């Protein structure tokens, strides 16, 4: 999924210029022609959970999970020598997951907030979470 482009029903026409760019107001990325890293990670976890279920619960056939865990240090059981006074560590990451970039919180400029609130018609709309 990291190497292929998304399948489309029709080619991009009006959004070619904005594909992958960042919206200047919301600071959110426009959709790109590649699969997002979060989508790839989600698909990997779904496939892994399906195979774990099929192997452990149904005992059907000689299956091998196509997305193994990357155990690191010797392949020991996760938290095998856990100190009860310490918090648990993450169990282990999936081998083919792409690394996610650190995200900064998105923010909206004060002028945009003023625009939003000036367009609300009543105090009830200004106070409610859904306008």
DSSP file (Angstrom, degrees, kcal/mol; ACC not computed):
  #  RESIDUE AA STRUCTURE BP1 BP2  ACC     N-H-->O    O-->H-N    N-H-->O    O-->H-N    TCO  KAPPA ALPHA  PHI   PSI    X-CA   Y-CA   Z-CA
    1    1 A X              0   0    0      0, 0.0    34,-0.6     0, 0.0    39,-0.1   0.000 360.0 360.0 360.0 -24.4    0.0    0.0    0.0
    2    2 A X        +     0   0    0      1,-0.2    35,-0.0    32,-0.1    38,-0.0   0.756 360.0  41.0 -73.6 -21.9    2.9    2.3    0.5
    3    3 A X  S    S+     0   0    0      2,-0.1    -1,-0.2    31,-0.0     2,-0.2   0.673 103.9  71.7-100.9 -18.8    4.0    2.0   -3.1
    4    4 A X  S    S-     0   0    0      1,-0.0    31,-0.6     3,-0.0     2,-0.2  -0.560  75.3-119.0 -99.9 162.3    0.7    2.1   -5.0
    5    5 A X  B     -A   34   0A   0     -2,-0.2    29,-0.2    29,-0.1    -2,-0.1  -0.645  40.5 -91.5 -92.9 156.7   -1.7    4.9   -5.7
    6    6 A X        -     0   0    0     27,-2.9     2,-0.3    -2,-0.2    -1,-0.1  -0.317  41.7-112.2 -63.0 146.1   -5.3    4.8   -4.6
    7    7 A X        -     0   0    0     -3,-0.1     2,-0.4     2,-0.0    -1,-0.1  -0.655  37.8-165.6 -79.4 138.3   -7.8    3.4   -7.0
    8    8 A X        -     0   0    0     -2,-0.3     3,-0.1     1,-0.1    -3,-0.0  -0.940  28.3-145.0-126.9 147.3  -10.2    6.0   -8.3
    9    9 A X  S    S+     0   0    0     -2,-0.4     2,-0.3     1,-0.2    -1,-0.1   0.832  93.7  12.0 -75.0 -33.4  -13.5    5.8  -10.1
   10   10 A X  S    S-     0   0    0     -3,-0.1    -1,-0.2     0, 0.0     3,-0.1  -0.982  91.7 -96.9-141.7 152.4  -12.6    8.9  -12.1
   11   11 A X        -     0   0    0     -2,-0.3     2,-0.2     1,-0.1    -2,-0.0  -0.293  47.1 -95.3 -69.0 154.7   -9.4   10.9  -12.6
   12   12 A X        +     0   0    0      1,-0.2    -1,-0.1     2,-0.1    -4,-0.0  -0.466  53.4 156.7 -66.3 135.0   -8.8   14.0  -10.5
   13   13 A X    >   +     0   0    0     -2,-0.2     3,-0.6    -3,-0.1     4,-0.2   0.629  68.9  25.3-123.8 -62.6   -9.8   17.1  -12.3
   14   14 A X  T 3  S+     0   0    0      1,-0.2     3,-0.3     2,-0.1     4,-0.2   0.745 122.5  49.6 -82.7 -21.8  -10.5   20.1  -10.0
   15   15 A X  T 3> S+     0   0    0      1,-0.2     4,-1.1     2,-0.1     3,-0.2   0.223  73.9 105.4-104.4  17.0   -8.4   19.1   -7.1
   16   16 A X  T <4 S+     0   0    0     -3,-0.6     3,-0.4     1,-0.2    -1,-0.2   0.896  81.7  50.5 -61.5 -39.6   -5.1   18.3   -8.8
   17   17 A X  T  4 S+     0   0    0     -3,-0.3    -1,-0.2     1,-0.2    -2,-0.1   0.809 114.5  42.5 -70.5 -29.2   -3.5   21.5   -7.6
   18   18 A X  T >4 S+     0   0    0     -3,-0.2     3,-2.2    -4,-0.2    12,-0.3   0.540  78.5 127.3 -96.1  -6.1   -4.4   21.0   -4.0
   19   19 A X  T 3< S-     0   0    0     -4,-1.1    13,-0.2    -3,-0.4    12,-0.1  -0.315  89.7  -2.2 -59.0 120.9   -3.6   17.2   -3.7
   20   20 A X  T 3  S+     0   0    0     11,-0.6    -1,-0.3    10,-0.4    12,-0.1   0.336 105.8 123.3  81.9  -7.1   -1.3   16.8   -0.7
   21   21 A X    <   -     0   0    0     -3,-2.2     9,-3.0    10,-0.2     2,-0.5  -0.291  64.0-110.4 -80.7 171.4   -1.2   20.5    0.1
   22   22 A X  B     -B   29   0B   0      7,-0.2     2,-0.3    -3,-0.1     7,-0.2  -0.891  23.7-120.4-108.4 131.7   -2.1   22.0    3.4
   23   23 A X     >  -     0   0    0      5,-2.7     4,-1.8    -2,-0.5     5,-0.2  -0.531  19.0-144.3 -67.0 126.3   -5.2   24.2    3.8
   24   24 A X  T  4 S+     0   0    0     -2,-0.3    -1,-0.1     1,-0.2    -2,-0.0   0.756  94.1  42.4 -68.8 -22.6   -4.0   27.6    5.0
   25   25 A X  T  4 S+     0   0    0      3,-0.1    84,-0.3     1,-0.1    -1,-0.2   0.931 127.1  25.1 -88.5 -51.7   -7.1   28.1    7.3
   26   26 A X  T  4 S-     0   0    0      2,-0.1    -2,-0.2    82,-0.1     3,-0.1   0.630  91.4-135.6 -89.6 -13.4   -7.6   24.7    9.0
   27   27 A X     <  +     0   0    0     -4,-1.8     2,-0.4     1,-0.2    -3,-0.1   0.776  59.7 135.9  62.0  28.4   -4.0   23.5    8.6
   28   28 A X        -     0   0    0     -5,-0.2    -5,-2.7    78,-0.0    -1,-0.2  -0.843  58.5-111.7-107.8 143.6   -5.3   20.2    7.5
   29   29 A X  B     -B   22   0B   0     -2,-0.4    -7,-0.2    -7,-0.2     2,-0.1  -0.491  26.2-126.0 -74.6 139.7   -3.9   18.2    4.6
   30   30 A X        -     0   0    0     -9,-3.0   -10,-0.4   -12,-0.3    -1,-0.1  -0.477  45.8 -80.7 -73.5 156.3   -6.0   17.8    1.4
   31   31 A X        -     0   0    0     -2,-0.1   -11,-0.6   -12,-0.1   -10,-0.2  -0.298  51.1-153.0 -61.6 143.2   -6.4   14.2    0.3
   32   32 A X        -     0   0    0      2,-0.3     4,-0.1   -13,-0.2    -1,-0.1  -0.543  26.5-112.9-110.4 174.2   -3.5   12.8   -1.7
   33   33 A X  S    S+     0   0    0     -2,-0.2   -27,-2.9     2,-0.1     2,-0.2   0.553  97.3  74.3 -85.1  -8.9   -3.2   10.1   -4.3
   34   34 A X  B    S-A    5   0A   0    -29,-0.2    -2,-0.3     1,-0.1     2,-0.2  -0.660  94.9 -99.2 -98.8 158.6   -1.3    7.9   -1.9
   35   35 A X        -     0   0    0    -31,-0.6    -2,-0.1   -34,-0.6     2,-0.1  -0.570  43.2-113.8 -73.8 140.0   -2.7    6.0    1.0
   36   36 A X     >  -     0   0    0     -2,-0.2     4,-2.0     1,-0.1     3,-0.2  -0.375  19.3-118.5 -72.5 153.9   -2.2    7.8    4.3
   37   37 A X  H  > S+     0   0    0      1,-0.2     4,-2.4     2,-0.2    61,-0.3   0.860 115.4  54.5 -62.7 -35.7    0.1    6.2    6.9
   38   38 A X  H  > S+     0   0    0      2,-0.2     4,-2.3     1,-0.2    -1,-0.2   0.864 106.4  52.1 -66.3 -35.0   -2.7    5.9    9.4
   39   39 A X  H  > S+     0   0    0     -3,-0.2     4,-2.5     2,-0.2    -2,-0.2   0.913 110.1  48.3 -65.6 -42.9   -4.8    4.0    6.8
   40   40 A X  H  X S+     0   0    0     -4,-2.0     4,-2.3     2,-0.2    -2,-0.2   0.921 112.2  48.7 -63.6 -44.4   -1.9    1.6    6.2
   41   41 A X  H  X S+     0   0    0     -4,-2.4     4,-2.1     2,-0.2    -2,-0.2   0.905 111.5  49.9 -63.0 -41.3   -1.5    1.0    9.9
   42   42 A X  H  X S+     0   0    0     -4,-2.3     4,-2.2     2,-0.2    -2,-0.2   0.935 110.8  48.8 -63.0 -46.6   -5.2    0.4   10.4
   43   43 A X  H  X S+     0   0    0     -4,-2.5     4,-2.5     1,-0.2     5,-0.2   0.896 109.8  52.9 -61.6 -40.5   -5.3   -2.1    7.6
   44   44 A X  H  X S+     0   0    0     -4,-2.3     4,-2.4     1,-0.2    -1,-0.2   0.913 110.1  47.2 -60.7 -43.2   -2.3   -3.9    9.0
   45   45 A X  H  X S+     0   0    0     -4,-2.1     4,-2.4     2,-0.2    -1,-0.2   0.873 111.8  50.5 -69.3 -35.5   -3.9   -4.3   12.4
   46   46 A X  H  X S+     0   0    0     -4,-2.2     4,-2.2     2,-0.2    -2,-0.2   0.931 112.5  46.1 -66.2 -45.2   -7.2   -5.5   10.9
   47   47 A X  H  X S+     0   0    0     -4,-2.5     4,-2.3     2,-0.2    -2,-0.2   0.921 113.4  49.7 -63.3 -43.7   -5.5   -8.1    8.8
   48   48 A X  H  X S+     0   0    0     -4,-2.4     4,-2.5    -5,-0.2    -2,-0.2   0.924 111.2  48.4 -61.9 -44.8   -3.4   -9.2   11.8
   49   49 A X  H  X S+     0   0    0     -4,-2.4     4,-2.4     2,-0.2    -1,-0.2   0.885 109.9  53.1 -64.5 -38.1   -6.4   -9.5   14.0
   50   50 A X  H  X S+     0   0    0     -4,-2.2     4,-2.6     2,-0.2    -1,-0.2   0.944 111.7  44.3 -61.2 -48.2   -8.3  -11.5   11.4
   51   51 A X  H  X S+     0   0    0     -4,-2.3     4,-2.6     2,-0.2     5,-0.3   0.881 111.3  53.7 -66.9 -37.9   -5.5  -14.0   11.1
   52   52 A X  H  X S+     0   0    0     -4,-2.5     4,-2.6    -5,-0.2     5,-0.4   0.934 112.2  45.6 -60.1 -45.0   -5.1  -14.3   14.9
   53   53 A X  H  X>S+     0   0    0     -4,-2.4     4,-2.5     1,-0.2     5,-1.0   0.942 113.6  48.6 -61.3 -48.5   -8.8  -15.1   15.2
   54   54 A X  I  X>S+     0   0    0     -4,-2.6     6,-1.0     1,-0.2     5,-0.6   0.892 116.8  41.6 -62.7 -41.3   -8.7  -17.6   12.4
   55   55 A X  I  <5S+     0   0    0     -4,-2.6     4,-0.4     3,-0.2    -1,-0.2   0.930 123.4  35.2 -72.2 -46.8   -5.7  -19.4   13.7
   56   56 A X  I  <5S+     0   0    0     -4,-2.6    -2,-0.2    -5,-0.3    -3,-0.2   0.897 126.9  30.8 -80.2 -41.2   -6.6  -19.4   17.4
   57   57 A X  I  <5S+     0   0    0     -4,-2.5    -3,-0.2    -5,-0.4    -2,-0.1   0.895 127.8  31.7 -89.0 -42.4  -10.3  -19.8   17.4
   58   58 A X  I  <<S-     0   0    0     -5,-1.0    -3,-0.2    -4,-0.5     3,-0.1   0.695  80.5-150.6 -94.3 -18.7  -11.2  -21.8   14.3
   59   59 A X      < +     0   0    0     -5,-0.6     2,-0.7    -4,-0.4    -4,-0.2   0.882  36.7 163.0  50.7  43.3   -8.0  -24.0   14.1
   60   60 A X        -     0   0    0     -6,-1.0    -1,-0.2     1,-0.0     3,-0.1  -0.842  45.3 -39.5-100.8 113.8   -8.5  -24.2   10.4
   61   61 A X  S    S-     0   0    0     -2,-0.7     2,-1.5     1,-0.2    -1,-0.0   0.330  86.4 -56.3  66.9 166.7   -5.6  -25.2    8.3
   62   62 A X  S    S+     0   0    0     -3,-0.0     2,-0.3     2,-0.0    -1,-0.2  -0.642  72.0 169.1 -82.9  88.0   -1.9  -24.5    8.6
   63   63 A X        -     0   0    0     -2,-1.5     2,-0.4    -3,-0.1    -2,-0.0  -0.715  23.8-159.3-103.1 152.1   -2.0  -20.7    8.5
   64   64 A X        -     0   0    0     -2,-0.3     2,-0.3     4,-0.0     4,-0.0  -0.997  30.0-113.8-126.4 134.2    0.8  -18.2    9.2
   65   65 A X        -     0   0    0     -2,-0.4     3,-0.2     1,-0.2   -17,-0.1  -0.520  20.0-151.0 -67.9 123.8    0.0  -14.6   10.1
   66   66 A X  S    S+     0   0    0     -2,-0.3     2,-0.5     1,-0.2    -1,-0.2   0.659  88.5  53.6 -73.4 -13.7    1.3  -12.4    7.2
   67   67 A X  S    S-     0   0    0    -20,-0.1    -1,-0.2   -23,-0.1    -2,-0.1  -0.775  80.0-172.8-121.6  86.2    1.9   -9.4    9.5
   68   68 A X        -     0   0    0     -2,-0.5    27,-2.0    -3,-0.2     2,-0.2  -0.317  28.1-104.0 -76.7 160.6    4.1  -10.7   12.3
   69   69 A X  E     -C   94   0C   0     25,-0.2     2,-1.0    26,-0.1    25,-0.2  -0.599  25.1-128.6 -78.9 144.8    5.0   -8.7   15.4
   70   70 A X  E     -C   93   0C   0     23,-3.0    23,-0.7    -2,-0.2    -1,-0.0  -0.821  29.6-179.1 -93.5  97.9    8.5   -7.2   15.5
   71   71 A X        -     0   0    0     -2,-1.0     2,-0.2     1,-0.2    -1,-0.2   0.746  11.8-167.2 -76.1 -24.5    9.5   -8.5   18.9
   72   72 A X    >   +     0   0    0     -3,-0.1     3,-1.4     3,-0.1     2,-0.3  -0.517  61.1  53.8  71.3-142.7   13.0   -7.0   19.0
   73   73 A X  G >  S-     0   0    0      1,-0.3     3,-0.9    -2,-0.2    -1,-0.1   0.057 135.0 -41.7 -32.0  78.8   15.3   -8.2   21.7
   74   74 A X  G 3  S-     0   0    0     -2,-0.3    -1,-0.3     1,-0.2    -2,-0.1   0.430  89.3 -88.1  80.2  -0.9   15.2  -12.0   21.3
   75   75 A X  G <  S+     0   0    0     -3,-1.4    -1,-0.2     1,-0.1    -2,-0.1   0.771  71.2 166.4  71.6  26.6   11.5  -12.5   20.6
   76   76 A X    <   -     0   0    0     -3,-0.9    -1,-0.1    -5,-0.2     2,-0.1  -0.228  47.7 -83.9 -68.7 163.0   10.5  -12.8   24.2
   77   77 A X    >   -     0   0    0      1,-0.1     3,-1.4     2,-0.1     4,-0.2  -0.409  56.4 -99.1 -60.2 141.7    6.9  -12.6   25.4
   78   78 A X  T 3  S+     0   0    0      1,-0.3    -1,-0.1     2,-0.1     4,-0.1  -0.452 104.0   2.6 -66.7 138.2    5.9   -9.0   25.9
   79   79 A X  T >  S+     0   0    0     11,-0.2     3,-1.1    -2,-0.1    -1,-0.3   0.770  84.0 146.5  57.8  31.0    6.1   -7.9   29.6
   80   80 A X  T <  S+     0   0    0     -3,-1.4    -2,-0.1     1,-0.3     2,-0.1   0.880  77.3  32.9 -64.0 -38.4    7.5  -11.4   30.6
   81   81 A X  T 3  S+     0   0    0     -4,-0.2    -1,-0.3     2,-0.0     2,-0.3  -0.371  89.0 166.2-113.3  51.8    9.6   -9.9   33.4
   82   82 A X    <   -     0   0    0     -3,-1.1     2,-0.6    -2,-0.1     6,-0.1  -0.494  34.5-136.6 -76.2 132.5    7.3   -7.1   34.3
   83   83 A X    >   -     0   0    0     -2,-0.3     3,-2.0     4,-0.1    -1,-0.1  -0.783  12.5-142.2 -82.9 122.6    7.9   -5.2   37.5
   84   84 A X  T 3  S+     0   0    0     -2,-0.6    -1,-0.1     1,-0.3     4,-0.1   0.675  98.9  60.2 -64.1 -14.5    4.5   -4.7   39.2
   85   85 A X  T 3  S+     0   0    0      2,-0.1     2,-0.3    -3,-0.0    -1,-0.3   0.597  98.1  70.1 -86.2 -10.6    5.5   -1.3   40.4
   86   86 A X  S <  S-     0   0    0     -3,-2.0     2,-0.1     1,-0.1     3,-0.1  -0.744  90.8-105.3-104.8 152.9    6.1    0.0   36.8
   87   87 A X        -     0   0    0     -2,-0.3    -4,-0.1     1,-0.1     2,-0.1  -0.399  46.0 -94.5 -71.4 155.4    3.4    0.6   34.1
   88   88 A X        -     0   0    0     -4,-0.1     2,-0.2    -2,-0.1    -1,-0.1  -0.390  36.9-132.9 -68.4 146.2    3.1   -1.9   31.3
   89   89 A X        -     0   0    0      1,-0.1    -1,-0.1    -2,-0.1    -7,-0.0  -0.514  38.2 -78.4 -90.0 165.3    5.0   -1.2   28.1
   90   90 A X        -     0   0    0     -2,-0.2   -11,-0.2     1,-0.1    -1,-0.1  -0.345  43.0-122.5 -62.4 148.7    3.4   -1.5   24.6
   91   91 A X        -     0   0    0      1,-0.2     2,-0.2   -13,-0.1    -1,-0.1   0.853  65.0 -64.4 -68.3 -37.3    3.2   -5.2   23.5
   92   92 A X        -     0   0    0    -14,-0.1    -1,-0.2     2,-0.0     2,-0.2  -0.651  50.4-103.8 154.8 147.1    5.2   -4.9   20.3
   93   93 A X  E     -C   70   0C   0    -23,-0.7   -23,-3.0    -2,-0.2     2,-0.2  -0.586  36.1-102.6 -95.7 157.9    4.8   -3.1   17.1
   94   94 A X  E >   -C   69   0C   0    -25,-0.2     3,-1.2    -2,-0.2   -25,-0.2  -0.557  29.2-129.0 -77.7 142.1    3.8   -4.6   13.8
   95   95 A X  T 3  S+     0   0    0    -27,-2.0    -1,-0.1     1,-0.3   -26,-0.1   0.835 100.4  42.2 -64.8 -36.8    6.6   -5.1   11.4
   96   96 A X  T 3  S+     0   0    0    -28,-0.2     2,-0.3   -56,-0.1    -1,-0.3   0.254  82.0 122.3 -99.6  13.9    5.3   -3.4    8.3
   97   97 A X    <   -     0   0    0     -3,-1.2     2,-0.1   -56,-0.1   -59,-0.1  -0.598  59.9-129.2 -78.0 132.0    3.8   -0.3    9.9
   98   98 A X        -     0   0    0     -2,-0.3     2,-0.3   -61,-0.3   -57,-0.1  -0.482  29.9-104.6 -73.8 151.5    5.1    3.0    8.7
   99   99 A X        -     0   0    0     -2,-0.1     2,-0.3     1,-0.0    -1,-0.1  -0.580  31.9-132.0 -78.2 136.4    6.2    5.5   11.3
  100  100 A X        -     0   0    0     -2,-0.3     2,-0.1   -63,-0.1     3,-0.0  -0.695  19.2-120.7 -88.5 139.0    3.8    8.3   12.0
  101  101 A X        -     0   0    0     -2,-0.3     2,-0.3     1,-0.1    -1,-0.1  -0.448  35.9 -97.3 -72.5 152.5    5.2   11.9   12.1
  102  102 A X        -     0   0    0     -2,-0.1     2,-0.4     1,-0.1    -1,-0.1  -0.542  43.5-141.4 -69.0 130.8    4.7   13.8   15.3
  103  103 A X        -     0   0    0     -2,-0.3     2,-0.3    -3,-0.0    -1,-0.1  -0.802   5.7-148.1-101.4 135.1    1.6   16.0   14.9
  104  104 A X        -     0   0    0     -2,-0.4     2,-0.1     1,-0.1     0, 0.0  -0.708  37.9 -94.1 -89.6 149.9    1.3   19.5   16.2
  105  105 A X        -     0   0    0     -2,-0.3     2,-0.2     1,-0.1    -1,-0.1  -0.390  41.2-121.9 -63.0 139.1   -2.1   20.7   17.3
  106  106 A X        -     0   0    0     -2,-0.1     2,-0.3    -3,-0.0   -79,-0.1  -0.539  32.1-168.7 -79.5 150.5   -3.9   22.5   14.5
  107  107 A X        -     0   0    0     -2,-0.2     2,-0.4   -82,-0.1     0, 0.0  -0.967  17.2-137.9-139.0 155.1   -5.0   26.0   15.3
  108  108 A X        -     0   0    0     -2,-0.3   -82,-0.1   -81,-0.0   -83,-0.1  -0.938  31.5-111.3-112.3 135.1   -7.2   28.6   13.7
  109  109 A X    >>  -     0   0    0     -2,-0.4     4,-1.6   -84,-0.3     3,-0.6  -0.239  28.0-113.6 -61.5 154.4   -6.2   32.2   13.5
  110  110 A X  H 3> S+     0   0    0      1,-0.2     4,-2.3     2,-0.2     5,-0.2   0.830 115.3  60.8 -59.2 -34.3   -8.2   34.7   15.6
  111  111 A X  H 3> S+     0   0    0      1,-0.2     4,-2.1     2,-0.2    -1,-0.2   0.891 103.5  50.3 -61.8 -38.6   -9.6   36.4   12.5
  112  112 A X  H <> S+     0   0    0     -3,-0.6     4,-2.5     2,-0.2    -1,-0.2   0.898 109.1  51.0 -67.3 -39.6  -11.2   33.1   11.4
  113  113 A X  H  X S+     0   0    0     -4,-1.6     4,-2.6     1,-0.2     5,-0.2   0.910 109.5  50.8 -62.8 -40.7  -12.8   32.7   14.8
  114  114 A X  H  X S+     0   0    0     -4,-2.3     4,-2.1     1,-0.2    -2,-0.2   0.901 109.8  50.6 -63.2 -39.8  -14.2   36.2   14.6
  115  115 A X  H  X S+     0   0    0     -4,-2.1     4,-1.3     2,-0.2    -2,-0.2   0.927 110.7  49.0 -60.9 -45.5  -15.6   35.4   11.2
  116  116 A X  H >X S+     0   0    0     -4,-2.5     4,-0.6     1,-0.2     3,-0.6   0.949 114.7  43.3 -61.2 -49.8  -17.3   32.3   12.5
  117  117 A X  H >< S+     0   0    0     -4,-2.6     3,-0.5     1,-0.2    -1,-0.2   0.798 109.3  57.3 -70.5 -27.6  -18.9   34.0   15.5
  118  118 A X  H 3< S+     0   0    0     -4,-2.1    -1,-0.2    -5,-0.2    -2,-0.2   0.790 104.6  53.2 -72.0 -24.6  -19.9   37.0   13.5
  119  119 A X  H << S+     0   0    0     -4,-1.3     2,-0.2    -3,-0.6    -1,-0.2   0.588  84.7 101.2 -86.2 -10.2  -21.9   34.7   11.1
  120  120 A X    <<  -     0   0    0     -4,-0.6     3,-0.0    -3,-0.5     6,-0.0  -0.564  64.7-150.2 -74.7 139.7  -23.9   33.1   13.9
  121  121 A X        +     0   0    0     -2,-0.2     2,-0.3     1,-0.1    -1,-0.1   0.719  65.5  20.7 -90.6 -21.4  -27.3   34.6   14.2
  122  122 A X  S  > S-     0   0    0      1,-0.1     4,-1.7     0, 0.0     3,-0.2  -0.941  73.4-110.6-144.6 164.8  -28.2   34.3   17.8
  123  123 A X  H  > S+     0   0    0     -2,-0.3     4,-1.8     1,-0.2     5,-0.2   0.829 116.4  61.3 -64.3 -31.2  -26.7   33.9   21.3
  124  124 A X  H  > S+     0   0    0      1,-0.2     4,-1.7     2,-0.2    -1,-0.2   0.911 105.6  46.5 -61.5 -41.6  -28.2   30.4   21.4
  125  125 A X  H  4 S+     0   0    0      1,-0.2    -1,-0.2     2,-0.2    -2,-0.2   0.867 110.2  53.2 -67.8 -36.0  -26.1   29.4   18.4
  126  126 A X  H  < S+     0   0    0     -4,-1.7    -1,-0.2     1,-0.2    -2,-0.2   0.830 113.4  43.5 -67.7 -30.2  -23.0   31.0   19.9
  127  127 A X  H  < S+     0   0    0     -4,-1.8    -2,-0.2    -5,-0.1    -1,-0.2   0.758  97.8  83.1 -87.5 -26.6  -23.4   28.9   23.1
  128  128 A X  S  < S-     0   0    0     -4,-1.7     3,-0.0    -5,-0.2     0, 0.0  -0.512  75.2-134.2 -84.0 148.2  -24.3   25.5   21.6
  129  129 A X  S    S+     0   0    0     -2,-0.2     2,-0.6     1,-0.2    -1,-0.1   0.798  98.1  53.8 -69.3 -27.2  -21.6   23.1   20.4
  130  130 A X              0   0    0      1,-0.1    -1,-0.2     0, 0.0    -2,-0.1  -0.944 360.0 360.0-111.3 118.0  -23.5   22.4   17.2
  131  131 A X              0   0    0     -2,-0.6    -1,-0.1    -5,-0.1    -6,-0.1   0.477 360.0 360.0 -73.3 360.0  -24.4   25.6   15.3
